[in-house]
């Protein structure tokens, strides 16, 4: 897990987001309650959920929304998070 700041167009930091990896072992175990909020198809398998995710979050605090993903790489997750501003 890694935290990154959101930045304004002028480069000022505000808030933050966390990027994390969800492994197959974790996906095969009981999924988090918020998996249903990802709007994945009903026939999604645990293997389909493996990958990198991001969500708005401050270190040490609960996330501010549902996870966004999965992405194949951490760089793709970071790019998506920073493009949503």
N, C-alpha and C positions, 0 to 999 in steps of 0.2 A: 504494500500500500504506500502510496506517495501522495502528498498534498501539493497543489499548485495554486498560485493566486490568479484570480480573474484580473484582467487589466483593461483599463479604458483605452480609447484611441490615442490618448496622450501618454500612455504608459504608466498611469497611476494604478497601484494595486487596490483591489477591493474584494472582499470575500475570498473564498477559496473553494476548490473542488478536490475530491479524492479520486484517484485511479486505483483500481484493484483488479486482481486476476481471479476468476472463478474456475477452479480445476474440475476435471471430470469426477474425481473422488468426491468433491464437495457437491457437485451437481447431482450425483447419484444418491447422496445422502438426502435427508429431508430438506427440501428447498426452503429458503426463507419465505416468510409470509408474503412478502411483496413481489414474488415472482409473477403473480397474477396481474400485477400492475404494469408489466412490461408489454402487454398486448401481443404476446407471442401466439402463434396458431395452437389450437388444441392438441395437435399431433406432434408438438415439439418434444423431442427426446432430451434426456440429460446431456448428451453429447452436443446438441444444438445450443446449449446454454454456456458451453465452455468459451472463455475468452476474457477480454479486458472490458471493464465497465467503468463509468464515472458517475458521480453525483455531487451536487453542491453540498459542502460540508466543511465545518471548521474542525481542526484536530481536537479530539477529546469530546466532541459533541455528536449528537445524533444527526443523520443526514437530513437535509431540507426537502428532499423529494425522492422519488423512486430511482433506482439505478437505470442508466442509459447504456445500451449495448445489446449484444456483445460485439466487440471489435477484435480483429485478428491480432493487432499489435497495440502496445501502449501508446505509440505515436498517433495512431488513428483515433484512439479514445481522447487524447489530449487535443488533437485538431478539432474533433467534433465539439468538445466542451468549449473551446475558445471561439468557435464559429457561431455558437448559439447566442452570443451577446448582441 
